[in-house]
Amino acid sequence: MEYAALVEVYDRLAETQSTHGKVAIVAETLAETSHEDLPMVLRLLRGELFAPWDPAELGVSSSLASRAVQRATGVAAEDVEAGWRETGDLGSAAARAVERQVQQTLVSETLTVEGVYEELRSLAGYEGAGSEDRRVDTVAGLLADADPDEATYVVRTALGHLRLGVGRGTVRDAIAAAFLGGDPDEPGETPGADVEAVEHALQVTNDPGLVAQTAADSGRAGLADLDLEVGRPVEVMLAEKTDSVEAAVADALEASDTGAAGGSEGDGGSGDTPPAPLAEYKVDGFRAQVHFEAGASEGNDGSAGGGDGGDGSGGGTGPQLFTRRLEDVTAQFPDVVDAMAGFDADSYIVEGEVVAHDPETGEPLPFQQLSRRIKRKHDVARLVESVPVVIYLFDLLYLDGESLLERSLLERVDALEGRLTERTREVERMPSLRSRDPDRVRAFYEEALAAGHEGLMVKTADATYQPGKRVGYTRKVKPTMESLDLVVTRAKWSEGRRSNNLGRLYLACRDGDTFREVGRLSTGFTDEQLAELTARLEPHILEQDGRDVDLEPTEVLEVGYEGVQRSPEYDSGYALRFPRFEGFRDDFDTAGADSLDRVESLYESQTDT
């Protein structure tokens, strides 16, 4: 397949604003793509050349891409930079440079989709001395064979700045439309059975290429057969927030498939009585999946999760740790890997929460301490000693070759406890209580808070596991903190279907006449809110570098959050935990925004409780 054909699709997507229209374009493209090319084309349409859990990075910065444009075209650096400043898009600057190039390639080759894909992926393998020059040469080689339109998209893909509005939902609906016979669902409609079938397959595989190939070959029946695979992380089931313990218990009972699972100690269900909910500590860590299969080779080569265009064959190495965002953090937590040897199974996928604790007192540490380990790729051994962790296990999704997703929570928990033969300092079962008595659950909640944890998770006992969904089977209960009024100082253009909107907002509090950042806001917006935010912020852009923009501090937002922690990442010294958009504060200007003193006092009051 010639790359020019894909570029035509890119142009059509860029010119189409409606989600429905984008779905139709992607569906048409997939239907015309050969079976073996589907994974590759889907990756290029998203601009994501590796699986989320593959640590490989292209390593192409804006300055490196600019050098590649200069090397390929002979256009002077200042002219390339001028084009970049003018448009804010290095891809457009590359196109202009190709049009004006002063050096012509004697022999050029036609770019192919496979050639561009493989050459760009090869960038991730360049290491050591001279690796930067090799990256420049590789990108320049592609640009030397490119026409202006092709050059635009080669550079945008290399930088991760494709911005075509092809999000996960677009891919899902397009696969259903291309291979399952139905038209794309209209915006706002309840998804049909075809879309639901593709959605479930994507949730358990996180592999659009495999899902597209399966839908093309075997339809909905084939998609239903796709299941968990060790080494390929699955989307986690999400929880909803509840205002009180009493509401959480009532909701858990109401969501129960009445009488579908039994209980114990007077709290179990029988007849028409639903089983008692399961309450567990909500701890301040990161949600992790641990994957293991006996006989897996030693070490971690990042090759897990096959079927999507060359990312490996699944099974991989083990145990492996993945975050909620599907990132592989095995190398950062060798202590957890070693401790999981006490889990008695030939293969498993288990869920838990990794929490840092003080090595002297054993008390839990704030998430920010733990994040040092998540991000660290070097000198891991020192952090293992200074920031020890425990993983609290709470769910079992796969055991000895069998998926447990359709089993009830109680069955999964029983299987988990039966295989956790050795509890160590690094591995524990999450503290839990089964009861339908709100008073008992509230006492358990107070116990969790007194131990330095965040609150409770209250779960419906007979619920099956629903990957990626917020279905009301799990409720979280934690103390509510007051909202803050904060100023937006920076932002980032979104990706996927929201690519025309500013979506990652950096928030700041007042510190005298300046502003100090305290976090960033990325989720929780409706489409209408994002559009309004963009309309308000775009006129105040001071400077743009690729997708990143600096803003004149003019807009004040009301922001909710779930905690304040110390953080060196922001110049305030603090960071909000899970900030969420509550609304616009049009009743005052930035002088009325909350101060750094208030953020500090909230942090202190939080640590005193």
Summary of the structure (lengths in Angstrom):
residues: 609
radius of gyration: 25.6
end to end distance: 62.4
largest distance: 83.7
contacts: 2057
relative contact order: 0.10
helix: 41%
strand: 20%
